[in-house]
Amino acid sequence: MNCLRFVHFYFVIKVKNKKFMRAFGNNLKMLRNSANLSQEDLANDCDISISQIGRIERGEINTTISTLYVLAKALNIEVKDLFDFK
């Protein structure tokens, strides 16, 4: 693969990931609001920082599997429900 193709391929994947992360974050925010929890409440329930909740909801970071697990537990949902968005 030549360098130009690789750069184009990498750029396309990176853009798709950002779109997916924003969609995930929007879904998390909707689920949090549906549970009547503030970002602070959710952060406390998950034992993570409030700033991390904000970064996840804004699609700024790619969170870990263990964080997904504690988010789902705190929201009383299954992990798969965090990904139920289009």
N, C-alpha and C positions, 0 to 999 in steps of 0.2 A: 504494500500500500504506500503510495507516495505521500509526502508530508502534507501537501495541500488537501488531499482526500481525508487524511487523518484529522487535520484541524477542523474541517467541515463536519466530519462525523462526530467529533468530540463536542463541537458547538451545538449541534442538533440535539444530542443526548442531554447536555447540560440545560438547555432551554426547556426541554420536556420535563426534566426533574424539577425545575423551579415551578413550573405550572402545577405539577402533581403535588409538590410540597405546599403550595398555596391552597390548593383544593383540600388537602388533608387538614391544614390549619383552620380553614373556614368551617370544615365539618366538626373539628374538635370544639371550636368556639360555639357552634350551634348546639352541640351535645351538652357542653358546659352550661350554656344559658338555659337549655331545657331542664337541666337538673337544678336550676336556680342557684348556681354556684358562681361566685366571683373568681377571678384569676387567683386572688389571694387564698380563697377557700380551697380551690383545687390544688394549688401549690402546697399548702399545709397538709392536706390529705395525702399527697404523694411524696411528701418530704423532699421536694425539689424547690428551686428558687422561683419566685414569681416572674422574674425576668426570663427564665427558661420557658415558662408557659407562654409568655408574650411572644418570644421568638418562634416557638413552634406554631402558634396561631397565625403569625404573620408569614409563615413559610420561609423563615430565615435560616433554620437549622434542620438538619436531617437527624432526627432523634433515634435513640437506641431501642432495641427490642424490650429491654427491661423497663424503660420509661413507658413504652406503650402498655406494658402489662399493668403498671401501677396506675396509669391514667384510666384504663378500663375498669380496674377494681374500684377506684375512687368514684367513677361515674356509674357504677353498678351495671356495666354492660360487658359484652364479650369483646375481646380484642378485634375481632373481625368487623364489629360495628363501627370501629374508628375509620375503616376503609370503605364504608357504605356511602359512597358519593360518586357523582358522575363528572 
